[in-house]
């Protein structure tokens, strides 16, 4: 697949489904064990899962194609176009970091909301009871399985009509998805007052934020593979993934305001930060269009 191939975004979205398989199973297995039998068992199950993953990697490694080293290319200095591409990626690091800082509240303050301020009672034809708090962490990866085919099909449909959004437009929309999901939670907090809100508010939150995630996370990986010079592609992919690392640090800092702020105001703050990150990415759309070759 060529670097300018418009199917690259859709290919990375399909790859992203595989990443989320473990994210879906972990809350159901480890979370259930932790809540029902004790957290030592939950963490032990997580360790077993990691060993299984490592074993699969080692068994499958011989099936991978051999690396083709290109020592001559490694000594070639970066071209002017390469440096412009790197500058474009670096310019996007900060707003993408703040996307992760707001997105990762779902494993932080949203988990607290689910535990203490959500009515988790459910009554269905096939099952009734109370949803375990940890199960809410499986909503997002499960929805990635469900929504990825729809989003990929939508982009394909738009591409055939030459209306598919540019890479940066998709990424901006991803941030705005986080804004919309937190605005929904602000409404839930306002509606609940000092009481508990229905679990359906959280369900709606995960629907919106998952669609937003699909518009930015796999698209960012696609962007790096498209722009980064081949000689430093692996390094730049690692640097790009570091935005999640720094974003999680900021997420922890933002989460420290949870106990100090009115919950509706907290969600509005998170929504505003995500909105500003989306606006910053959108502002780069026109200046970077020539570099992105879109």
Secondary structure, DSSP 8 states (H G I E B T S, - for coil): --TT-TTHHHHHHHHHHHHHHHHHHHIIIIIHHHHHT-HHHHHHHHHHHHHHHHHHHHHHHTTS------HHHHHS---HHHHHHHHHHHHHHHHHHHHHHHHGGGGTHHHHHHHHSEE-EEE-SS-EEE--GGGGHHHHHHHHHHHHHHHHHHHHHHHHTT----HHHHHHHHHHHHHHHHHHHHHHHHHHTTS-EEHHHHHHHHHHHHHHHHTTHHHHHHHHHHHS-GGGHHHHHHHHHHHHHHHHHHHHHHHTTTTTS-HHHHHHHHHHHHHHHHHHHHHHHHHHHHHHT-
